[in-house]
Amino acid sequence: MVKPTVISTFAGCGGSSLGYQMAGFHELLAVEWNQNAVDTFRLNFPDVPVYHGDIAKLTGEECMRLAGIEKGQLDVLDGSPPCQGFSTAGKRKFNDPRNTLFKEYSRLLSELRPKVFVMENVTGMVKGYMKQAYLQIIKTLRGCGYKAKGEVLNAMYFNVPQSRERVIIIGVREDLGIEPSHPKPQGGAMSVRKAIGHLPKGVQGKHEPQIIEAWHKAKPNQSLRKACSNVGSFQSVRLDPDRPSPTQIKAHLNWHYEVPRHLTVQEAGCIQSFPDTFKFAGSKGQAKERIGNSVPPNLMKAIAEHIKVNILEAAN
């Protein structure tokens, strides 16, 4: 059986790519500009060609040449344009230049004409005045000749041990005559213990006494800063072993639930649903950034499987 095909733009370290791979897709090309992300991607996907450069300089013609396809042949174009300008953790400036990269994605969408597209972004883009940006994105994507629909999905209902809400926009080329749809939740939330309990507990980290004291005072899923004023960060919490982790961000690693120390890169990867065997290139700080910016592989696996069965197979 021929595998459905995908091209991943803004590929990062390969969270989406791994999800598509697990769902039985063949990735023809990954597009990414960050050197460390490319290094990590190549460590884990040595057989996938990578366009390492600015997406604004990648023409549709060159993209198709690198992927070995013609216009209209691709099954899925995937992309998660940088979202910091929409994030509720930031200043949420409507004209933030990072919010315009979706236009490069839509340009490639028009030039490649895949059967389906998938775009992921933060929920900040559908909240308050930033919803203007979301409506403009939907209008632009539909103008490319697609039926498009967005839904907020929480990764914790798709075998990811983390509460992580994201807007997932799925589009289907109009000539296929199929309405876009999203996967339904696949079960209850997975606990942190189930994700990382098999890994070594480790030892206490080398932290200042006040940090250790704050860790002991912190309740499950509470930040050290809330447990003790002016200590630690509001965005770095002592995890609850029996619940999903709060959303992981690139700037911080949360704290282990049994030992006063930050999570290891491997543990943080598992909470993002990367397997133990996934490799991260570079420093711990770079790995944190890769994990925090990635799409949880198990969430994308569920989306890809849904598209495969309910859209691509239905179109054949």
TADA-V383860 format. One record per residue. N is the residue number from 1. SS is DSSP state (H for helix, E for strand, C for the rest). BURIAL is # if it has 16 or more other C-alpha atoms within 10 Angstrom, else .. Layout:
# TADA-V383860
<<N & SS & BURIAL> <N & SS & BURIAL>>
This chain:
# TADA-V383860
<<1 & C & .> <2 & C & .> <3 & C & .> <4 & C & #> <5 & E & #> <6 & E & #> <7 & E & #> <8 & E & #> <9 & E & #> <10 & C & #> <11 & C & #> <12 & C & #> <13 & C & #> <14 & C & #> <15 & H & #> <16 & H & #> <17 & H & #> <18 & H & #> <19 & H & #> <20 & H & #> <21 & H & #> <22 & H & #> <23 & C & #> <24 & C & #> <25 & C & #> <26 & E & #> <27 & E & #> <28 & E & #> <29 & E & #> <30 & E & #> <31 & E & #> <32 & E & #> <33 & C & #> <34 & C & .> <35 & H & .> <36 & H & #> <37 & H & #> <38 & H & #> <39 & H & #> <40 & H & #> <41 & H & #> <42 & H & #> <43 & H & .> <44 & H & #> <45 & C & #> <46 & C & .> <47 & C & .> <48 & C & #> <49 & C & #> <50 & E & #> <51 & E & #> <52 & E & #> <53 & C & .> <54 & C & .> <55 & H & #> <56 & H & .> <57 & H & .> <58 & C & .> <59 & C & .> <60 & H & #> <61 & H & .> <62 & H & .> <63 & H & #> <64 & H & #> <65 & H & .> <66 & H & .> <67 & H & #> <68 & C & .> <69 & C & .> <70 & C & .> <71 & C & .> <72 & C & .> <73 & C & .> <74 & C & #> <75 & C & #> <76 & E & #> <77 & E & #> <78 & E & #> <79 & E & #> <80 & C & #> <81 & C & #> <82 & C & #> <83 & C & #> <84 & C & #> <85 & C & #> <86 & C & #> <87 & C & #> <88 & C & .> <89 & C & .> <90 & C & .> <91 & C & .> <92 & C & #> <93 & C & .> <94 & C & #> <95 & C & .> <96 & C & .> <97 & H & .> <98 & H & .> <99 & H & #> <100 & H & #> <101 & H & #> <102 & H & #> <103 & H & .> <104 & H & #> <105 & H & #> <106 & H & #> <107 & H & #> <108 & H & #> <109 & H & #> <110 & H & #> <111 & H & #> <112 & H & #> <113 & C & #> <114 & C & #> <115 & C & #> <116 & E & #> <117 & E & #> <118 & E & #> <119 & E & #> <120 & E & #> <121 & E & #> <122 & E & #> <123 & H & #> <124 & H & #> <125 & H & #> <126 & H & #> <127 & C & .> <128 & H & .> <129 & H & .> <130 & H & #> <131 & H & #> <132 & H & .> <133 & H & #> <134 & H & #> <135 & H & .> <136 & H & .> <137 & H & #> <138 & H & #> <139 & H & .> <140 & H & #> <141 & H & #> <142 & H & #> <143 & H & .> <144 & C & #> <145 & C & #> <146 & E & #> <147 & E & #> <148 & E & #> <149 & E & #> <150 & E & #> <151 & E & #> <152 & E & #> <153 & E & #> <154 & E & #> <155 & H & #> <156 & H & #> <157 & H & #> <158 & C & #> <159 & C & #> <160 & C & #> <161 & C & #> <162 & E & #> <163 & C & #> <164 & C & #> <165 & E & #> <166 & E & #> <167 & E & #> <168 & E & #> <169 & E & #> <170 & E & #> <171 & E & #> <172 & E & #> <173 & E & #> <174 & H & #> <175 & H & .> <176 & H & #> <177 & C & .> <178 & C & #> <179 & C & #> <180 & C & #> <181 & C & #> <182 & C & #> <183 & C & #> <184 & C & .> <185 & C & .> <186 & C & .> <187 & C & .> <188 & C & .> <189 & C & #> <190 & C & #> <191 & C & #> <192 & H & #> <193 & H & #> <194 & H & .> <195 & H & #> <196 & H & #> <197 & C & .> <198 & C & .> <199 & C & .> <200 & C & .> <201 & C & .> <202 & C & .> <203 & C & .> <204 & C & .> <205 & C & .> <206 & C & .> <207 & C & .> <208 & C & .> <209 & H & .> <210 & H & .> <211 & H & #> <212 & H & #> <213 & H & .> <214 & H & #> <215 & H & #> <216 & H & #> <217 & H & #> <218 & C & #> <219 & C & #> <220 & C & #> <221 & C & #> <222 & E & #> <223 & E & #> <224 & H & #> <225 & H & #> <226 & H & #> <227 & H & #> <228 & C & #> <229 & C & .> <230 & C & .> <231 & C & #> <232 & C & #> <233 & C & .> <234 & C & .> <235 & C & #> <236 & C & #> <237 & E & #> <238 & E & #> <239 & C & #> <240 & C & #> <241 & C & #> <242 & C & .> <243 & C & #> <244 & C & #> <245 & E & #> <246 & C & #> <247 & C & #> <248 & C & #> <249 & C & #> <250 & C & #> <251 & C & .> <252 & C & #> <253 & C & #> <254 & C & #> <255 & E & #> <256 & C & #> <257 & C & #> <258 & C & #> <259 & C & #> <260 & C & #> <261 & C & #> <262 & E & #> <263 & C & #> <264 & C & #> <265 & H & #> <266 & H & #> <267 & H & #> <268 & H & #> <269 & H & #> <270 & H & #> <271 & H & #> <272 & C & #> <273 & C & #> <274 & C & #> <275 & C & .> <276 & C & .> <277 & C & .> <278 & C & .> <279 & C & #> <280 & C & #> <281 & C & #> <282 & C & .> <283 & C & .> <284 & H & .> <285 & H & .> <286 & H & #> <287 & H & #> <288 & H & #> <289 & H & #> <290 & H & #> <291 & H & #> <292 & H & #> <293 & H & #> <294 & C & #> <295 & C & #> <296 & C & #> <297 & H & #> <298 & H & #> <299 & H & #> <300 & H & #> <301 & H & #> <302 & H & #> <303 & H & #> <304 & H & #> <305 & H & #> <306 & H & #> <307 & H & #> <308 & H & #> <309 & H & .> <310 & H & #> <311 & H & #> <312 & H & #> <313 & H & .> <314 & H & .> <315 & H & .> <316 & C & .>>
